[in-house]
Amino acid sequence: MSTINRGTYQEDAGVQGRRWLILIVLNLFIFMSTLDGSIVNIALPVLSEKLNLPIAQIEWVTTGYLMAICAAILFFGRLGDIAGKIRLFKIGTVVFILGSLLCGLSGSLPVLVAARVVQAMGASMTMANSQGIVTDIFPATERGKALGLMGTFVSLGSIAGPSLGGIIVANLGWEYIFWVNVPIGLMAIFLGWKVLPKDLIQVKARVDIPGSLLFACFIIALFTGLLLGQQHGYGSTGIIIALCAAVLAFIAFLQVELRRPEPLLQLNLFKNPLFSLSILCGFLVFAANFCFNIISPFYTQNMLGLSPSSAGFLLMLFPISMVVIAPLSGALSDKIGSEFLTFAGLVVMVIAQFGLAQLHDGSPVWLVGVWIAMLGVGNGLFQSPNNSLIMSTVPRTELGSAGSVNSLVRNIGMVVGITIATTTLFHVMSGKAGYRVTGLIPDRPDIFLAGMHVVLITSAAISLAAALLTGWRFMHTRRVRVEVSQHRPGEGRG
């Protein structure tokens, strides 16, 4: 395997002069592609009514999108290293906009799910390569700030879905949650093709087809088992078979990757404990966030009695507080390092989630808003430095692979969070009601609140586990730095 290296973007004054404009283009597509993973949730009742389908079937509009992204993202990350990250990003923008247009024109579930898969292919191309492009273009002194802004838009897109989707559906109709991407995307495409430079680094290697197919089989079997299991319970023979098939496919995938000279997934990335720990913490945070993301629309509308628009505006406190904090956190990580900031952000998240777990149907709206905003602040403190830690530990020839792993873990975290939240909620509610429950029970808010409290305590425990890991990393890094600073004077005297 050889590498084509035509220099660095830091040596090109033209690229450096427009680097922040390039970041805007990248962030627009990152925002839209992550937004489309969650914005459909609030429109599912409307889609169910319009297409005359039960909720269990219409949920595939959301899950099909996430499944397709996860199945393809490692492939497109590795292809970005080989064919060029910027080239693949450009192609992905066009595919994503085409898929968005087709989604709004769909008149049946099969056509809509197929259009969502097209949209997901474009999204996975942009997600897999955007972080590698930023790491390539921005100098080390600004990389944390740039990745921080990108992390803001990633979390903004995934969290703002229910609130923004509620406003769009209430005023325009379900088609516009897809069509809103088209004018914004076309402007971003036009701007991107003008400002994005040519690829400088490409790896001469072959695409790992066996690894790609095995990984796709793993994702499809895993997601099918998890998502059907939360609807029907995990005792079904078909669901058990799907989950076992996922385990076998993953084991076969690892065996193939270890033997191939040019693997789909660079497993040596995980030999770096800093990379592995940061990836794990990112997964835990997104799982915890989506526990809140699933519960919050039901709590604000059904327990507090807010309208969809009012609930949307209340939930917007999360992304708004992130928008304010994340760029500051990213810039600060360039100066003081990332370890303390990730730890501090997770501590704030844990406090906010325990606060949310104490809410009930009579809680004042202002208190709910305080805890939601605090959760956004914690995420803003965590996401930017964590992304910077992940990407700064990777060789330039593997940035596409590292970026795709980060995006993959994020999307799997979303699905795991949804699965944990719904499975826990329905299990607790069923125990309280004395029979199997898969939805709200009229005039029994106490049963929903009991389930909600357990879900939010669970999400707080997930964030606490991540906080303990980052706290250990912070103390370890600090101790190493002290030892190095104490050893250097001795070396000078010798």
C-alpha positions as CSV (number, residue, x, y, z in Angstrom):
1,M,0.0,0.0,0.0
2,S,1.4,3.4,-1.0
3,T,0.3,7.0,-0.4
4,I,-0.1,9.9,-2.9
5,N,0.9,13.0,-0.9
6,R,0.9,16.3,-2.8
7,G,1.7,18.4,0.2
8,T,-0.5,19.9,3.0
9,Y,-3.3,22.4,3.0
10,Q,-1.5,24.4,5.6
11,E,1.0,25.3,2.9
12,D,-1.7,26.6,0.5
13,A,-2.5,30.3,1.4
14,G,-5.7,30.1,-0.8
15,V,-7.1,27.2,1.2
16,Q,-6.2,28.8,4.5
17,G,-7.9,32.0,3.5
18,R,-11.2,30.3,3.0
19,R,-10.9,27.5,5.6
20,W,-13.8,28.9,7.7
21,L,-16.0,29.1,4.7
22,I,-15.2,25.4,3.9
23,L,-16.2,24.6,7.5
24,I,-19.6,26.3,7.0
25,V,-20.3,24.1,3.9
26,L,-19.3,20.9,5.8
27,N,-21.4,21.9,8.8
28,L,-24.5,22.5,6.7
29,F,-24.5,19.0,5.4
30,I,-23.6,17.5,8.7
31,F,-26.5,19.3,10.3
32,M,-29.0,18.2,7.7
33,S,-27.8,14.6,7.6
34,T,-27.9,14.2,11.4
35,L,-31.2,16.2,11.6
36,D,-32.9,13.7,9.2
37,G,-32.1,10.9,11.6
38,S,-34.5,12.3,14.3
39,I,-36.7,14.9,12.6
40,V,-39.1,12.2,11.2
41,N,-40.0,10.9,14.7
42,I,-42.4,13.7,15.4
43,A,-44.1,13.3,12.0
44,L,-44.7,9.5,12.4
45,P,-48.3,9.9,13.7
46,V,-49.1,12.1,10.7
47,L,-47.4,9.7,8.2
48,S,-49.2,6.8,9.8
49,E,-52.5,8.5,9.2
50,K,-51.7,9.7,5.7
51,L,-50.4,6.3,4.5
52,N,-52.9,4.4,6.6
53,L,-50.3,2.3,8.3
54,P,-49.7,1.3,12.0
55,I,-46.9,3.0,13.9
56,A,-44.8,-0.2,14.1
57,Q,-44.5,-0.2,10.3
58,I,-44.1,3.5,9.8
59,E,-41.1,3.5,12.2
60,W,-39.0,1.9,9.4
61,V,-38.9,5.4,7.9
62,T,-36.6,6.4,10.7
63,T,-34.8,3.1,11.4
64,G,-34.2,2.4,7.7
65,Y,-32.3,5.6,7.4
66,L,-30.1,5.0,10.4
67,M,-29.6,1.4,9.4
68,A,-28.4,2.3,5.9
69,I,-26.0,5.0,7.3
70,C,-24.4,2.6,9.7
71,A,-24.1,-0.2,7.2
72,A,-22.3,2.0,4.6
73,I,-20.3,4.5,6.6
74,L,-17.1,2.5,7.2
75,F,-17.1,1.6,3.5
76,F,-17.4,5.3,2.5
77,G,-14.8,6.3,5.1
78,R,-12.2,3.9,3.6
79,L,-13.2,4.8,0.1
80,G,-12.6,8.5,1.0
81,D,-9.0,7.6,2.0
82,I,-8.5,5.8,-1.3
83,A,-10.5,8.0,-3.8
84,G,-10.2,11.3,-2.0
85,K,-12.3,12.6,1.0
86,I,-13.3,15.8,-0.7
87,R,-14.4,14.1,-3.9
88,L,-16.6,11.6,-2.0
89,F,-18.0,14.4,0.1
90,K,-19.1,16.3,-3.0
91,I,-20.8,13.2,-4.5
92,G,-22.5,12.6,-1.2
93,T,-24.1,16.1,-1.2
94,V,-25.7,15.5,-4.5
95,V,-27.0,12.1,-3.5
96,F,-28.4,13.4,-0.3
97,I,-30.4,16.2,-1.9
98,L,-31.7,13.8,-4.5
99,G,-32.9,11.5,-1.8
100,S,-34.5,14.4,0.1
101,L,-36.5,15.4,-3.0
102,L,-37.7,11.8,-3.6
103,C,-38.7,11.4,0.1
104,G,-41.2,14.3,-0.2
105,L,-42.6,12.9,-3.4
106,S,-43.2,9.4,-2.0
107,G,-46.8,8.2,-1.8
108,S,-46.3,4.8,-0.2
109,L,-44.2,3.2,2.5
110,P,-41.9,1.1,0.2
111,V,-41.1,4.1,-2.0
112,L,-40.5,6.4,1.1
113,V,-38.2,3.8,2.7
114,A,-36.3,3.4,-0.6
115,A,-35.9,7.2,-0.9
116,R,-34.7,7.3,2.7
117,V,-32.0,4.7,1.8
118,V,-30.8,6.9,-1.1
119,Q,-30.8,9.9,1.3
120,A,-28.8,7.8,3.8
121,M,-26.1,6.9,1.2
122,G,-25.5,10.5,0.6
123,A,-25.5,11.3,4.3
124,S,-23.0,8.5,5.1
125,M,-20.6,9.8,2.4
126,T,-20.6,13.3,4.0
127,M,-20.5,12.0,7.6
128,A,-17.6,9.6,7.0
129,N,-15.3,12.2,5.4
130,S,-16.1,15.6,6.9
131,Q,-14.0,15.3,10.1
132,G,-11.0,14.0,8.1
133,I,-11.3,17.1,5.8
134,V,-11.4,19.5,8.8
135,T,-8.4,17.7,10.4
136,D,-6.5,18.0,7.1
137,I,-7.3,21.7,6.5
138,F,-7.1,23.3,9.9
139,P,-3.8,23.8,11.7
140,A,-3.3,22.2,15.1
141,T,-3.8,25.5,16.9
142,E,-7.4,25.8,15.5
143,R,-8.4,22.2,15.1
144,G,-10.2,21.9,18.4
145,K,-12.3,25.0,17.6
146,A,-13.2,23.7,14.1
147,L,-14.0,20.2,15.3
148,G,-15.9,21.8,18.2
149,L,-18.1,23.7,15.7
150,M,-18.6,20.5,13.7
151,G,-19.5,18.6,16.9
152,T,-22.0,21.4,17.7
153,F,-23.8,20.9,14.4
154,V,-23.7,17.1,14.7
155,S,-25.4,17.2,18.1
156,L,-27.6,20.1,17.1
157,G,-29.0,18.1,14.2
158,S,-29.6,15.0,16.2
159,I,-31.2,16.8,19.2
160,A,-33.1,19.6,17.3
161,G,-35.1,17.0,15.2
162,P,-38.2,16.8,17.5
163,S,-38.5,20.5,18.1
164,L,-37.8,21.7,14.6
165,G,-39.9,18.9,13.1
166,G,-42.9,19.7,15.2
167,I,-42.8,23.3,14.0
168,I,-42.5,22.3,10.3
169,V,-45.2,19.6,10.4
170,A,-47.6,21.9,12.2
171,N,-47.3,24.8,9.7
172,L,-46.3,23.2,6.4
173,G,-46.9,19.5,6.3
174,W,-44.8,16.3,6.6
175,E,-43.3,16.6,3.1
176,Y,-41.4,19.7,4.1
177,I,-39.3,18.0,6.7
178,F,-37.5,16.5,3.7
179,W,-38.0,19.3,1.1
180,V,-36.5,21.9,3.5
181,N,-33.1,20.2,2.7
182,V,-33.4,20.9,-1.0
183,P,-32.9,24.8,-1.3
184,I,-30.4,24.8,1.6
185,G,-28.5,21.9,0.1
186,L,-28.4,23.4,-3.4
187,M,-26.9,26.6,-2.0
188,A,-24.4,24.6,0.0
189,I,-23.5,22.4,-3.1
190,F,-22.9,25.5,-5.2
191,L,-20.7,27.1,-2.5
192,G,-18.9,23.8,-1.8
193,W,-17.9,23.2,-5.4
194,K,-16.4,26.7,-5.5
195,V,-14.5,26.7,-2.1
196,L,-13.5,23.0,-1.5
197,P,-10.0,22.3,-2.7
198,K,-8.7,19.2,-4.6
199,D,-7.6,16.2,-2.6
200,L,-3.9,16.1,-1.7
201,I,-3.7,12.8,0.0
202,Q,-5.0,9.5,-1.4
203,V,-4.1,5.9,-0.4
204,K,-3.4,3.4,-3.2
205,A,-5.3,0.4,-2.0
206,R,-8.2,-1.8,-2.9
207,V,-11.7,-1.6,-1.3
208,D,-12.4,-4.4,1.1
209,I,-15.5,-6.0,-0.4
210,P,-15.8,-9.1,1.9
211,G,-15.4,-6.9,5.0
212,S,-17.9,-4.4,3.7
213,L,-20.5,-7.1,3.1
214,L,-20.0,-8.8,6.4
215,F,-20.2,-5.4,8.3
216,A,-23.5,-4.6,6.4
217,C,-24.9,-8.0,7.4
218,F,-23.9,-7.3,11.0
219,I,-25.6,-3.9,11.1
220,I,-28.8,-5.1,9.4
221,A,-29.2,-8.1,11.7
222,L,-28.4,-6.1,14.8
223,F,-30.7,-3.3,14.1
224,T,-33.5,-5.6,13.0
225,G,-33.2,-7.6,16.2
226,L,-33.1,-4.6,18.5
227,L,-35.9,-2.6,16.8
228,L,-38.3,-5.5,16.5
229,G,-37.4,-6.6,20.0
230,Q,-38.4,-3.3,21.6
231,Q,-41.8,-3.7,19.9
232,H,-42.6,-7.4,20.4
233,G,-40.2,-8.4,23.2
234,Y,-36.9,-10.3,22.9
235,G,-38.3,-13.8,23.5
236,S,-39.3,-14.3,19.8
237,T,-37.4,-17.0,18.0
238,G,-36.9,-14.8,14.9
239,I,-35.5,-11.9,17.0
240,I,-33.1,-14.3,18.8
241,I,-31.9,-15.6,15.5
242,A,-31.4,-12.1,14.2
243,L,-29.3,-11.1,17.2
244,C,-27.2,-14.3,17.0
245,A,-26.7,-13.7,13.3
246,A,-25.4,-10.2,14.2
247,V,-22.9,-11.7,16.6
248,L,-21.6,-14.3,14.1
249,A,-21.3,-11.7,11.3
250,F,-19.3,-9.4,13.6
251,I,-16.9,-12.2,14.6
252,A,-16.5,-13.2,10.9
253,F,-15.9,-9.5,10.1
254,L,-13.1,-9.2,12.7
255,Q,-11.5,-12.4,11.5
256,V,-11.5,-11.1,7.9
257,E,-10.1,-7.7,8.9
258,L,-7.3,-9.2,10.9
259,R,-6.1,-11.3,7.8
260,R,-6.5,-8.7,5.1
261,P,-3.6,-6.5,4.1
262,E,-5.9,-3.6,3.2
263,P,-8.9,-3.9,5.6
264,L,-12.1,-1.9,5.7
265,L,-11.6,-1.0,9.3
266,Q,-8.1,-0.1,10.5
267,L,-8.2,-2.1,13.8
268,N,-4.8,-0.6,14.7
269,L,-6.7,2.6,15.5
270,F,-8.0,1.0,18.6
271,K,-4.5,0.2,19.9
272,N,-4.4,3.8,20.9
273,P,-6.1,4.0,24.3
274,L,-6.9,7.7,23.9
275,F,-8.7,7.1,20.6
276,S,-10.6,4.0,22.0
277,L,-11.7,5.7,25.2
278,S,-12.8,8.8,23.4
279,I,-14.8,6.7,20.9
280,L,-16.4,4.8,23.8
281,C,-17.4,7.9,25.7
282,G,-18.9,9.4,22.5
283,F,-21.0,6.3,22.1
284,L,-22.2,6.5,25.7
285,V,-23.1,10.2,25.5
286,F,-25.2,9.7,22.3
287,A,-27.0,6.7,23.9
288,A,-27.8,8.8,27.0
289,N,-29.0,11.8,24.8
290,F,-31.4,9.6,22.8
291,C,-32.9,8.3,26.0
292,F,-33.9,11.9,26.7
293,N,-34.7,12.5,23.1
294,I,-37.4,9.8,23.0
295,I,-38.9,10.6,26.4
296,S,-39.0,14.4,26.2
297,P,-41.8,14.9,23.5
298,F,-44.2,12.6,25.4
299,Y,-43.4,14.3,28.8
300,T,-43.7,17.9,27.5
301,Q,-46.9,17.3,25.5
302,N,-48.8,14.6,27.4
303,M,-47.7,15.3,31.0
304,L,-47.3,19.1,31.0
305,G,-50.1,19.6,28.4
306,L,-48.0,21.8,26.1
307,S,-48.9,22.1,22.4
308,P,-46.5,20.6,19.9
309,S,-45.1,24.1,19.0
310,S,-44.7,25.1,22.6
311,A,-43.0,21.8,23.4
312,G,-40.8,22.3,20.4
313,F,-39.7,25.7,21.7
314,L,-39.0,24.4,25.2
315,L,-36.9,21.5,23.8
316,M,-35.0,24.0,21.7
317,L,-33.2,25.1,24.9
318,F,-31.0,22.0,24.5
319,P,-29.5,22.9,21.1
320,I,-29.5,26.6,21.8
321,S,-27.3,26.2,24.9
322,M,-25.1,23.8,22.9
323,V,-24.6,26.4,20.1
324,V,-23.4,28.9,22.7
325,I,-21.1,26.6,24.7
326,A,-19.6,24.2,22.1
327,P,-17.5,26.7,20.1
328,L,-16.2,28.2,23.4
329,S,-15.3,24.7,24.6
330,G,-13.6,23.9,21.3
331,A,-11.5,27.1,21.4
332,L,-10.6,26.5,25.0
333,S,-9.5,22.9,24.3
334,D,-6.9,24.3,21.9
335,K,-5.4,26.2,24.8
336,I,-5.7,24.0,27.9
337,G,-6.3,20.5,26.4
338,S,-9.4,18.4,26.1
339,E,-9.3,16.0,29.0
340,F,-10.6,18.3,31.8
341,L,-13.4,19.8,29.6
342,T,-14.8,16.4,28.6
343,F,-14.9,15.4,32.3
344,A,-16.6,18.7,33.3
345,G,-19.2,18.3,30.5
346,L,-20.1,14.8,31.6
347,V,-20.4,15.8,35.3
348,V,-22.9,18.6,34.2
349,M,-24.8,16.1,32.1
350,V,-25.1,13.7,35.0
351,I,-26.5,16.4,37.3
352,A,-29.0,17.6,34.6
353,Q,-30.2,14.0,34.0
354,F,-30.7,13.3,37.7
355,G,-32.6,16.7,37.9
356,L,-34.8,15.6,34.9
357,A,-35.5,12.3,36.6
358,Q,-37.2,14.2,39.5
359,L,-39.8,15.9,37.4
360,H,-43.5,15.0,37.5
361,D,-46.7,16.2,35.9
362,G,-47.0,19.3,38.1
363,S,-43.4,20.5,37.6
364,P,-43.1,24.2,36.6
365,V,-42.1,24.8,33.0
366,W,-39.2,27.0,34.0
367,L,-37.6,24.2,36.1
368,V,-37.9,21.8,33.2
369,G,-36.3,24.4,31.0
370,V,-33.4,24.8,33.4
371,W,-32.6,21.1,33.4
372,I,-32.9,20.9,29.6
373,A,-30.6,23.9,29.1
374,M,-28.1,22.4,31.6
375,L,-28.1,19.2,29.6
376,G,-27.2,21.2,26.5
377,V,-24.4,23.0,28.4
378,G,-22.9,19.6,29.4
379,N,-23.1,18.3,25.9
380,G,-21.5,21.5,24.6
381,L,-18.6,21.2,27.0
382,F,-18.1,17.5,26.1
383,Q,-18.6,17.1,22.3
384,S,-16.0,19.6,20.9
385,P,-13.0,18.5,23.0
386,N,-13.9,14.8,22.6
387,N,-14.0,15.1,18.8
388,S,-10.7,16.9,18.9
389,L,-9.2,14.1,21.0
390,I,-10.4,11.4,18.5
391,M,-9.1,13.0,15.4
392,S,-5.8,14.4,16.7
393,T,-4.5,10.9,17.5
394,V,-4.9,9.5,14.0
395,P,-2.3,9.5,11.1
396,R,-3.3,11.6,8.1
397,T,-3.7,8.6,5.8
398,E,-6.4,7.2,8.1
399,L,-8.5,10.3,8.8
400,G,-11.3,9.0,6.7
401,S,-11.4,5.7,8.5
402,A,-11.3,7.5,11.9
403,G,-14.0,10.0,11.0
404,S,-16.3,7.2,9.7
405,V,-15.7,5.2,13.0
406,N,-16.7,8.2,15.0
407,S,-19.8,8.8,12.9
408,L,-20.7,5.1,13.0
409,V,-20.4,4.9,16.8
410,R,-22.5,8.1,17.1
411,N,-25.3,6.6,15.0
412,I,-25.2,3.2,16.8
413,G,-25.4,5.2,20.0
414,M,-28.6,6.8,18.8
415,V,-30.2,3.4,18.0
416,V,-29.0,1.9,21.3
417,G,-30.4,4.9,23.2
418,I,-33.8,4.5,21.5
419,T,-33.7,0.8,22.3
420,I,-32.8,1.3,26.0
421,A,-35.4,4.1,26.4
422,T,-38.4,2.3,24.8
423,T,-37.5,-1.2,26.2
424,T,-37.1,0.2,29.8
425,L,-40.1,2.5,29.5
426,F,-42.5,-0.2,28.3
427,H,-41.1,-2.8,30.8
428,V,-41.7,-0.5,33.8
429,M,-45.1,0.6,32.6
430,S,-46.1,-3.0,32.0
431,G,-45.1,-3.9,35.5
432,K,-47.1,-1.0,36.9
433,A,-50.2,-1.7,34.8
434,G,-50.1,-5.5,35.2
435,Y,-50.2,-6.2,31.5
436,R,-48.0,-5.6,28.4
437,V,-47.9,-1.9,27.5
438,T,-46.5,-0.4,24.3
439,G,-48.0,3.1,24.5
440,L,-49.5,5.8,26.8
441,I,-52.4,4.8,29.0
442,P,-55.1,7.4,29.1
443,D,-55.7,9.0,32.6
444,R,-52.7,7.2,34.1
445,P,-49.9,9.7,34.0
446,D,-48.4,8.0,37.1
447,I,-47.6,4.9,35.0
448,F,-45.7,6.9,32.3
449,L,-43.9,9.0,34.9
450,A,-42.7,5.8,36.7
451,G,-41.2,4.5,33.4
452,M,-39.8,8.0,32.6
453,H,-38.0,8.2,35.9
454,V,-36.3,4.9,35.4
455,V,-35.2,5.7,31.9
456,L,-33.7,9.1,32.9
457,I,-31.9,7.5,35.9
458,T,-30.5,4.9,33.5
459,S,-29.3,7.6,31.1
460,A,-27.7,9.4,34.1
461,A,-25.9,6.2,35.0
462,I,-24.6,5.8,31.4
463,S,-23.3,9.4,31.5
464,L,-21.8,8.7,35.0
465,A,-19.9,5.7,33.6
466,A,-18.5,8.0,30.8
467,A,-17.6,10.6,33.5
468,L,-15.6,8.1,35.5
469,L,-13.7,7.0,32.4
470,T,-12.8,10.5,31.4
471,G,-12.0,11.4,35.0
472,W,-9.5,8.5,35.2
473,R,-8.0,9.7,31.8
474,F,-7.7,13.3,33.1
475,M,-5.9,12.2,36.2
476,H,-3.6,9.8,34.3
477,T,-2.7,12.4,31.7
478,R,-2.1,15.0,34.4
479,R,0.2,12.6,36.3
480,V,2.2,11.8,33.1
481,R,2.7,15.5,32.3
482,V,3.9,16.1,35.8
483,E,6.4,13.2,35.6
484,V,7.7,14.4,32.2
485,S,8.1,18.0,33.4
486,Q,10.0,16.7,36.5
487,H,12.3,14.5,34.4
488,R,13.3,17.1,31.8
489,P,15.5,19.2,34.1
490,G,17.4,16.1,35.1
491,E,18.0,15.3,31.4
492,G,19.3,18.8,30.8
493,R,21.8,18.6,33.7
494,G,23.1,15.2,32.5
